[in-house]
């Protein structure tokens, strides 16, 4: 079968007995929506995130949507977020009637550029949504200061970063609200869909609880116009089993990432690095290569599955053309999207598998650099030269607060 991008079967096989016991417990309980399983998971997840409240919902998108609504975001408001993310971040803003305002990423961690956020604030701005991309925390120190200075809500999209630390604090619990996805491939994944919102604000927490359950504060009494966004009991039970293993899995992925960095060395153009004082849980291990498509094809031929997170930034997606942005508006996001390649990354990988991916990737890069592309002109060839690209990546100035680790 080769080496998979992520092997969910391997993870679930290691927990098979516990997962099956939990499923049977729910089956026999007769309570399948919300209920005790969800209540217990919410308490456990809130404790894990060092947060006062966790509200479990049916997806990470719903978590973002309800977080925005709880903060009163709506028609005529602007919410600043990043162009290099999964489209759900932007879709959730649009669901409220607000306008997404996009900014570029910074070049080292590939997370939202705090200085670009500062420049994008207007009198209509009501919130900032940083995305902790690939498991790397955004620059929450700068963003929290910005939000406080302008009286803005700070809503963390932590859907890829369960357990990541920013100066000793779990992401999601640093801003006003944190949102998570429990899609199966995430660092904490259900056996289906799921999400959660965390906050230390009891009023926000209560509003989200109402909104996820048709606005009911008691049976058949609807205090708010809400939604059907409840978590199923079966998913809560699966997540309860897996929550105890999240940090162990993250530590294993961190070991794989170190081995990747050592094994790939200077062969790659760049790989993103976390800010000083932050941990990277390595939901994705992405590299930058100058001829991504050729390298990916060679790895596929060698039996190595890869991914692209993400091949096109949001502002260039046809569905979001109405935002009014054009190619060239966010040059770093555009460059990264054209060159990023995600290598296999999951806790159960062996050292031998990591070494094999490194060997095959080095070989694929060497081959791609030796094959000229007749469709590339002189100027494009210069820009695409791997050695020059590596030099540019390494010489790009770091923000003073953003020394890579």
C-alpha positions as CSV (number, residue, x, y, z in Angstrom):
1,X,0.0,0.0,0.0
2,X,3.0,2.3,0.5
3,X,3.0,5.2,3.0
4,X,-0.2,7.0,3.6
5,X,-0.6,10.8,4.2
6,X,-2.4,9.9,7.5
7,X,-3.4,6.4,8.7
8,X,-6.6,6.7,10.8
9,X,-7.0,2.9,10.8
10,X,-3.7,2.6,12.7
11,X,-4.8,5.1,15.3
12,X,-8.2,3.5,15.9
13,X,-6.8,0.0,15.9
14,X,-4.6,0.9,18.9
15,X,-7.8,2.0,20.8
16,X,-10.2,-0.6,19.4
17,X,-11.3,-2.2,22.7
18,X,-11.9,1.2,24.4
19,X,-13.7,2.6,21.4
20,X,-16.0,-0.4,21.1
21,X,-16.7,-0.4,24.8
22,X,-17.7,3.3,24.6
23,X,-19.9,2.7,21.5
24,X,-21.7,-0.1,23.3
25,X,-22.2,2.1,26.4
26,X,-23.9,4.7,24.3
27,X,-26.0,2.1,22.4
28,X,-27.3,0.8,25.7
29,X,-27.9,4.2,27.3
30,X,-30.8,5.1,25.0
31,X,-29.5,8.7,24.9
32,X,-28.0,9.6,21.6
33,X,-28.1,13.4,21.3
34,X,-26.5,15.6,23.9
35,X,-26.9,13.9,27.3
36,X,-24.4,12.6,29.8
37,X,-21.7,11.6,27.3
38,X,-21.6,15.1,25.9
39,X,-21.7,16.7,29.3
40,X,-18.7,14.7,30.5
41,X,-16.7,15.3,27.3
42,X,-17.4,19.1,27.6
43,X,-16.0,19.1,31.1
44,X,-13.0,17.1,30.2
45,X,-12.2,19.2,27.1
46,X,-12.6,22.4,29.0
47,X,-10.2,21.1,31.6
48,X,-7.7,20.0,28.9
49,X,-7.8,23.5,27.4
50,X,-7.6,25.2,30.8
51,X,-10.9,26.9,30.0
52,X,-14.0,27.5,32.1
53,X,-16.5,26.4,29.5
54,X,-16.7,24.0,26.5
55,X,-19.8,23.7,24.3
56,X,-19.8,20.7,22.0
57,X,-21.4,21.1,18.6
58,X,-21.7,19.1,15.3
59,X,-18.7,20.6,13.4
60,X,-15.9,23.0,13.5
61,X,-17.7,25.2,11.0
62,X,-20.7,25.4,13.4
63,X,-18.3,26.2,16.2
64,X,-17.0,29.3,14.3
65,X,-20.5,30.3,13.2
66,X,-21.9,30.2,16.7
67,X,-18.9,31.9,18.2
68,X,-19.4,34.9,15.9
69,X,-23.1,35.0,16.6
70,X,-22.5,34.9,20.3
71,X,-20.3,38.0,19.9
72,X,-23.1,39.8,18.1
73,X,-21.4,39.8,14.7
74,X,-23.8,40.5,11.9
75,X,-24.9,42.5,8.9
76,X,-22.6,45.5,8.2
77,X,-19.7,44.2,10.4
78,X,-16.2,43.3,9.2
79,X,-14.2,40.4,10.5
80,X,-10.5,40.2,9.7
81,X,-9.0,36.8,9.0
82,X,-6.4,35.2,6.8
83,X,-6.4,34.3,3.0
84,X,-4.5,31.1,3.6
85,X,-6.9,28.8,5.4
86,X,-9.7,26.3,4.7
87,X,-12.7,28.0,3.3
88,X,-14.8,27.2,6.4
89,X,-13.2,30.1,8.2
90,X,-14.5,32.6,5.7
91,X,-17.9,30.8,5.2
92,X,-18.7,31.0,8.9
93,X,-18.2,34.8,8.7
94,X,-20.5,35.1,5.7
95,X,-23.2,33.0,7.4
96,X,-23.6,35.8,9.9
97,X,-24.0,38.5,7.2
98,X,-20.7,40.1,8.1
99,X,-18.0,40.8,5.5
100,X,-14.7,38.8,5.7
101,X,-11.7,41.1,5.3
102,X,-8.6,39.0,4.3
103,X,-5.0,39.7,5.0
104,X,-1.8,37.9,4.1
105,X,0.3,35.4,6.1
106,X,3.7,36.2,7.5
107,X,6.5,34.2,5.8
108,X,7.9,32.0,8.5
109,X,5.0,30.3,10.4
110,X,2.5,30.9,7.6
111,X,0.0,32.3,10.1
112,X,-1.9,35.6,10.0
113,X,0.3,38.7,9.7
114,X,-0.4,40.8,12.8
115,X,0.9,44.0,11.1
116,X,-1.4,43.4,8.1
117,X,-4.3,43.0,10.6
118,X,-3.4,46.3,12.1
119,X,-3.5,48.0,8.7
120,X,-6.9,46.4,7.9
121,X,-8.8,47.6,11.0
122,X,-11.6,50.1,10.2
123,X,-14.6,51.5,12.2
124,X,-16.6,48.5,10.9
125,X,-14.2,45.9,12.2
126,X,-15.7,43.9,15.1
127,X,-13.5,40.8,15.3
128,X,-10.2,39.1,14.4
129,X,-10.0,35.4,13.6
130,X,-6.5,34.1,13.6
131,X,-6.0,30.5,12.3
132,X,-3.5,28.3,14.0
133,X,-2.5,26.7,10.7
134,X,-1.1,23.2,10.6
135,X,-0.9,23.1,14.4
136,X,1.3,26.3,14.8
137,X,-0.1,29.0,17.0
138,X,-0.5,32.4,15.4
139,X,1.1,35.5,17.0
140,X,-1.4,35.8,19.8
141,X,0.7,38.3,21.8
142,X,0.5,40.9,19.1
143,X,-3.1,40.0,18.1
144,X,-4.4,40.2,21.7
145,X,-2.8,43.6,22.1
146,X,-4.4,44.7,18.8
147,X,-7.8,43.4,19.8
148,X,-7.6,45.1,23.2
149,X,-6.5,48.4,21.7
150,X,-9.4,48.5,19.2
151,X,-12.1,46.9,21.3
152,X,-12.4,43.8,19.0
153,X,-13.4,40.3,19.7
154,X,-10.6,37.8,19.3
155,X,-11.9,34.4,18.1
156,X,-9.3,31.7,17.6
157,X,-9.7,29.1,14.9
158,X,-7.9,26.3,16.6
159,X,-9.3,23.5,14.4
160,X,-5.8,22.2,13.5
161,X,-4.0,22.9,16.8
162,X,-5.6,20.9,19.7
163,X,-3.1,21.1,22.6
164,X,-0.7,23.6,21.0
165,X,0.9,26.0,23.4
166,X,1.5,29.7,23.1
167,X,3.8,30.9,26.0
168,X,2.5,28.1,28.1
169,X,-1.2,28.6,27.4
170,X,-3.3,26.2,25.3
171,X,-4.5,27.8,22.1
172,X,-8.2,28.4,22.0
173,X,-8.2,29.7,25.5
174,X,-6.2,32.9,24.8
175,X,-8.7,35.0,23.0
176,X,-12.3,35.6,23.9
177,X,-13.4,32.4,22.2
178,X,-11.7,29.4,20.7
179,X,-13.2,27.0,18.2
180,X,-12.2,23.4,17.3
181,X,-13.0,20.8,14.7
182,X,-13.0,17.1,15.5
183,X,-13.0,16.0,11.9
184,X,-11.4,12.5,12.0
185,X,-8.0,13.6,10.7
186,X,-7.6,16.4,13.3
187,X,-5.2,16.0,16.2
188,X,-8.2,15.1,18.2
189,X,-10.6,13.4,15.8
190,X,-14.0,11.9,16.2
191,X,-15.3,8.9,14.1
192,X,-17.4,11.4,12.2
193,X,-18.1,15.1,12.5
194,X,-17.8,17.2,15.6
195,X,-16.7,20.5,17.0
196,X,-16.5,22.6,20.1
197,X,-16.3,26.2,21.4
198,X,-14.4,27.1,24.5
199,X,-14.5,30.4,26.5
200,X,-14.0,31.8,30.0
201,X,-16.9,34.1,29.5
202,X,-20.1,32.6,31.1
203,X,-22.5,34.8,29.1
204,X,-20.9,33.8,25.8
205,X,-21.0,30.2,26.8
206,X,-24.7,30.3,27.7
207,X,-25.6,32.0,24.5
208,X,-23.8,29.4,22.5
209,X,-25.5,26.6,24.4
210,X,-28.9,28.1,23.5
211,X,-28.0,28.7,19.9
212,X,-26.8,25.1,19.2
213,X,-30.1,23.7,20.5
214,X,-32.8,25.7,18.8
215,X,-32.4,28.5,21.3
216,X,-34.2,26.4,24.0
217,X,-33.6,27.4,27.7
218,X,-36.1,24.7,28.7
219,X,-38.2,22.2,26.7
220,X,-40.4,24.0,24.1
221,X,-39.3,27.4,25.4
222,X,-37.2,29.2,22.8
223,X,-35.3,32.2,24.1
224,X,-33.4,32.7,20.9
225,X,-33.8,31.8,17.2
226,X,-31.2,29.0,17.2
227,X,-30.0,26.1,15.2
228,X,-29.7,22.3,15.3
229,X,-26.0,22.1,15.9
230,X,-25.8,19.5,18.7
231,X,-23.1,17.0,19.1
232,X,-24.1,13.3,19.0
233,X,-23.5,11.2,22.1
234,X,-21.6,8.6,20.1
235,X,-19.0,11.2,18.9
236,X,-18.6,12.5,22.5
237,X,-17.9,9.0,23.7
238,X,-15.3,8.4,21.0
239,X,-13.7,11.8,21.8
240,X,-13.6,10.9,25.5
241,X,-11.5,7.8,24.7
242,X,-9.1,9.7,22.4
243,X,-8.6,12.9,24.6
244,X,-6.2,11.1,26.9
245,X,-3.9,10.3,24.0
246,X,-3.7,13.7,22.3
247,X,-0.5,14.9,23.9
248,X,1.2,11.6,23.3
249,X,0.3,11.6,19.7
250,X,1.5,15.2,19.4
251,X,4.8,14.3,20.9
252,X,5.2,11.4,18.4
253,X,4.5,13.7,15.5
254,X,7.0,16.2,16.9
255,X,9.7,13.5,16.8
256,X,8.8,12.7,13.2
257,X,9.0,16.4,12.3
258,X,12.5,16.6,13.8
259,X,13.5,13.6,11.8
260,X,12.1,15.1,8.6
261,X,14.0,18.3,9.1
262,X,17.2,16.4,9.7
263,X,16.6,14.1,6.8
264,X,15.5,16.7,4.3
265,X,18.1,19.3,5.2
266,X,18.9,21.9,2.5
267,X,17.1,19.9,-0.2
268,X,13.8,21.7,0.3
269,X,13.2,25.4,-0.2
270,X,11.6,26.0,3.2
271,X,9.4,24.5,5.9
272,X,7.4,26.8,8.3
273,X,8.5,27.2,11.9
274,X,6.7,28.1,15.0
275,X,7.1,31.4,16.9
276,X,9.5,31.4,19.9
277,X,7.6,30.2,23.0
278,X,5.1,28.2,20.9
279,X,4.7,24.5,20.4
280,X,3.8,23.0,17.0
281,X,1.5,19.9,17.2
282,X,2.3,19.1,13.5
283,X,-1.2,18.4,12.3
284,X,0.4,18.8,8.9
285,X,4.1,18.7,8.0
286,X,4.4,21.0,5.0
287,X,7.4,21.9,2.9
288,X,8.0,24.4,0.2
289,X,9.4,23.1,-3.1
290,X,10.0,24.9,-6.3
291,X,8.3,22.4,-8.6
292,X,5.6,20.9,-6.4
293,X,3.6,19.1,-9.1
294,X,6.6,17.1,-10.4
295,X,7.8,16.3,-6.9
296,X,4.4,15.1,-5.9
297,X,4.0,12.9,-9.0
298,X,7.4,11.3,-8.3
299,X,6.4,10.6,-4.7
300,X,3.1,9.1,-5.8
301,X,5.0,6.9,-8.2
302,X,7.2,5.8,-5.3
303,X,4.1,4.8,-3.3
304,X,4.1,7.8,-1.0
305,X,0.8,9.7,-0.5
306,X,1.0,13.5,-0.2
307,X,-1.4,16.3,0.3
308,X,-1.7,20.0,-0.4
309,X,-2.9,22.3,2.4
310,X,-4.0,24.5,0.5
311,X,-3.5,24.6,-3.3
312,X,-5.4,27.9,-3.8
313,X,-5.9,30.7,-1.2
314,X,-9.4,31.7,-0.4
315,X,-9.4,34.9,-2.4
316,X,-8.7,33.0,-5.6
317,X,-11.5,30.4,-5.1
318,X,-14.4,31.0,-7.5
319,X,-16.9,30.7,-4.6
320,X,-15.4,33.8,-2.9
321,X,-14.7,36.0,-6.0
322,X,-17.4,38.3,-4.6
323,X,-15.1,39.4,-1.9
324,X,-13.4,41.6,-4.5
325,X,-9.8,40.4,-4.2
326,X,-7.5,39.7,-7.1
327,X,-4.3,37.7,-7.8
328,X,-1.4,39.6,-6.3
329,X,-3.3,41.0,-3.3
330,X,-1.7,38.5,-0.9
331,X,1.6,37.5,-2.5
332,X,3.0,35.3,0.3
333,X,-0.2,33.2,0.5
334,X,-0.2,32.9,-3.2
335,X,3.5,31.8,-3.4
336,X,3.1,29.3,-0.6
337,X,-0.1,27.8,-2.1
338,X,1.7,27.2,-5.4
339,X,4.7,25.5,-3.7
340,X,3.4,23.8,-0.5
341,X,3.4,20.0,-0.3
342,X,2.3,18.0,2.8
343,X,4.3,14.9,3.6
344,X,2.9,11.9,5.5
345,X,2.4,12.7,9.2
346,X,0.7,10.6,11.8
347,X,1.8,9.4,15.3
348,X,2.1,5.7,14.3
349,X,4.7,6.3,11.6
350,X,7.9,4.4,12.0
351,X,11.4,5.9,11.8
352,X,12.0,3.8,8.7
353,X,8.9,5.3,7.0
354,X,10.1,8.8,7.8
355,X,13.5,8.0,6.4
356,X,12.0,6.5,3.3
357,X,9.9,9.7,2.7
358,X,13.0,11.8,3.1
359,X,15.0,9.7,0.7
360,X,12.3,9.7,-1.9
361,X,11.6,13.4,-1.5
362,X,15.3,14.3,-1.9
363,X,15.5,12.2,-5.1
364,X,12.3,13.7,-6.5
365,X,13.6,17.2,-5.9
366,X,16.9,16.5,-7.6
367,X,15.0,15.1,-10.6
368,X,12.6,18.0,-10.8
369,X,15.5,20.5,-10.7
370,X,17.3,18.7,-13.5
371,X,14.3,18.8,-15.9
372,X,13.8,22.2,-17.7
373,X,10.3,23.4,-18.3
374,X,10.0,24.7,-21.8
375,X,7.0,26.8,-20.8
376,X,9.0,28.9,-18.4
377,X,10.5,32.2,-19.6
378,X,13.9,33.6,-18.4
379,X,12.4,35.7,-15.6
380,X,10.3,32.8,-14.3
381,X,13.2,30.5,-14.5
382,X,15.2,32.9,-12.3
383,X,12.4,33.1,-9.8
384,X,12.0,29.3,-9.8
385,X,15.6,28.5,-9.2
386,X,15.7,26.3,-6.1
387,X,19.0,27.7,-4.8
388,X,17.9,31.3,-5.1
389,X,14.5,30.5,-3.5
390,X,16.2,28.9,-0.5
391,X,18.4,31.9,-0.1
392,X,15.4,34.3,-0.3
393,X,13.4,32.2,2.2
394,X,16.2,32.2,4.7
395,X,17.1,35.9,4.3
396,X,13.6,37.2,4.7
397,X,13.5,39.4,7.8
398,X,11.7,38.0,10.9
399,X,9.5,40.2,13.0
400,X,11.2,40.9,16.2
401,X,8.7,38.8,18.1
402,X,8.8,35.9,15.7
403,X,12.1,34.1,16.0
404,X,11.6,30.6,14.7
405,X,12.1,27.5,16.8
